[in-house]
Amino acid sequence: MNRPLPLLRMLPYRKPTEGRDYWLFENVLPNAPAVRQRCLDKQDWALGFPHTGESWPGRRAIPALEADELALVEAKVRQATGAKNCGCSRRPTARP
């Protein structure tokens, strides 16, 4: 099955640097195995490329985290980046 590749805007390459472009944390979610299983059990995945014409890859489970789980992740992000707000606190509503 031949599908045209989605057009992507080219961004200049900058070598990723830990602490500037990405962060690695362990043990942020105390119930990570339960979150994983909850996502695997979902039947309403949002599909990306190559399953659809979307430019983002793979599958997404929306919403993946419960409010209290998201709060833990956001607190860690704010601590690492110094940001006052993550801009991701509003949880998307599930699709009907």
C-alpha positions as CSV (number, residue, x, y, z in Angstrom):
1,M,0.0,0.0,0.0
2,N,1.7,3.2,-1.2
3,R,0.7,6.3,0.7
4,P,2.2,9.7,0.1
5,L,4.4,10.9,2.9
6,P,3.0,13.9,4.8
7,L,4.8,17.2,4.2
8,L,6.9,18.2,7.1
9,R,8.4,21.6,7.7
10,M,12.2,21.3,8.0
11,L,13.7,22.5,11.2
12,P,17.4,23.3,11.6
13,Y,19.3,20.5,13.3
14,R,20.8,21.2,16.7
15,K,22.4,18.4,18.6
16,P,20.1,17.6,21.6
17,T,21.7,18.4,25.0
18,E,20.5,16.9,28.2
19,G,19.2,19.6,30.5
20,R,18.5,22.0,27.6
21,D,16.5,19.9,25.1
22,Y,15.5,16.9,27.1
23,W,15.5,15.5,30.6
24,L,15.5,12.0,32.0
25,F,13.8,11.2,35.2
26,E,13.1,7.9,36.9
27,N,10.3,6.9,39.3
28,V,8.1,9.9,38.5
29,L,4.9,7.9,38.6
30,P,4.6,5.5,41.5
31,N,2.1,3.4,39.5
32,A,3.9,3.3,36.2
33,P,3.1,-0.4,35.5
34,A,-0.6,0.4,36.1
35,V,-0.5,3.4,33.7
36,R,1.1,1.2,31.1
37,Q,-1.5,-1.5,31.4
38,R,-4.3,1.0,31.4
39,C,-3.0,2.4,28.1
40,L,-2.4,-1.0,26.5
41,D,-6.0,-1.9,27.4
42,K,-7.4,1.1,25.6
43,Q,-9.3,0.4,22.4
44,D,-9.6,4.1,21.2
45,W,-6.1,4.9,20.2
46,A,-5.5,8.0,18.1
47,L,-3.4,6.8,15.1
48,G,-0.7,8.8,13.5
49,F,1.7,8.1,10.6
50,P,1.9,5.6,8.9
51,H,-1.6,4.5,9.9
52,T,-3.2,7.9,8.8
53,G,-2.1,11.1,7.0
54,E,-1.0,12.7,10.3
55,S,2.6,13.8,10.5
56,W,3.3,12.5,14.0
57,P,4.3,8.9,14.3
58,G,2.6,5.9,16.0
59,R,-0.4,5.7,18.3
60,R,-1.5,8.0,21.1
61,A,-3.7,7.1,24.1
62,I,-5.8,10.2,24.9
63,P,-6.0,10.8,27.8
64,A,-3.1,8.6,29.0
65,L,-2.7,10.1,32.4
66,E,-5.2,10.8,35.2
67,A,-5.2,14.3,36.7
68,D,-3.1,13.3,39.7
69,E,-0.6,11.5,37.5
70,L,-0.3,14.5,35.2
71,A,0.2,16.7,38.2
72,L,3.2,14.6,39.3
73,V,4.8,14.9,35.8
74,E,4.1,18.6,35.5
75,A,5.7,19.2,38.9
76,K,8.8,17.4,37.8
77,V,8.9,19.4,34.6
78,R,8.5,22.7,36.4
79,Q,11.2,21.8,38.8
80,A,13.7,20.9,36.0
81,T,12.9,23.8,33.7
82,G,12.0,26.6,36.1
83,A,8.8,27.1,34.2
84,K,5.8,28.4,36.2
85,N,3.3,26.6,34.0
86,C,3.7,23.7,31.7
87,G,0.9,24.8,29.4
88,C,-0.4,21.2,29.3
89,S,-2.7,21.2,32.4
90,R,-5.9,21.3,30.4
91,R,-6.8,17.7,29.8
92,P,-8.2,16.9,26.4
93,T,-11.7,15.5,26.4
94,A,-12.1,11.9,25.2
95,R,-13.5,11.5,21.7
96,P,-17.1,10.1,21.6
